[in-house]
Amino acid sequence: STRGEKSGTSGEADAPAVQPAGAEYEAGQGAAAPAALPSNDPRVEFERTGDLYTYVLELRQLAEAGDADAWWLMSKAVDYCYSYGFNPAGFAADTDQLLASAPKDKTGPLKAARERVASRCRGFAENPRSDTFTSSATLANRTRAAKAGSLAAEAALVASRAPLSRDENYLRELRERVARSRDPEAFL
């Protein structure tokens, strides 16, 4: 994998590790808690970037060079941006409806979160490609990632009921690899 070599990453090797979502996982189920990611990891860049469309374009170069995590992150970005990128007006209408029905003390954070999605995904709406916003394209990217060695993609395929194999031995072995990996992306 070429993690950390993607253009646009901070490259701050001495920066403290970022504790990703899910890192508070409790090890009481026989598995170790997920490890924090280094700050220059492309998976951390996914959370930091303000432009997921450009991020996906950069990842495509890595993916086509064989980087399994790049395929995984591309599928993750398309999933994240699907509702906005496919229909910005519908996303705005949904946001208005959510805000109207939310308790008043929750509207500020909800509005900020929805605005963040719209801002980060604007490039998808401005550069529509019919093959980008399909479940089959996302599944194909995840399958490529899993076959190339992305544990997170393999786990995501199982969660979406499309595992690489339905064999019980494979599924058991995958659960064990996820537990041993301490990879927060695979745990989610």
Buried (B, 14 or more C-beta within 10 A) or exposed (E): BBBBEBEBBEEEEEEEEBEBEEBEBEEEEEBEBBBBBBBBBBBBBBEEBEBBBEBBEBBBEBBEEEBBBBBBBBBBBBBBBBBBBBBBEEBEEBBEEBBEEBEEEEBEEBBEEBEEBBEBBBBBBEEEEEEBBBEEBBBBBBBBBBBBBBBBBBBBBBEEEBBBEEEEEBBEEBEEBBBEBBBBBBBB
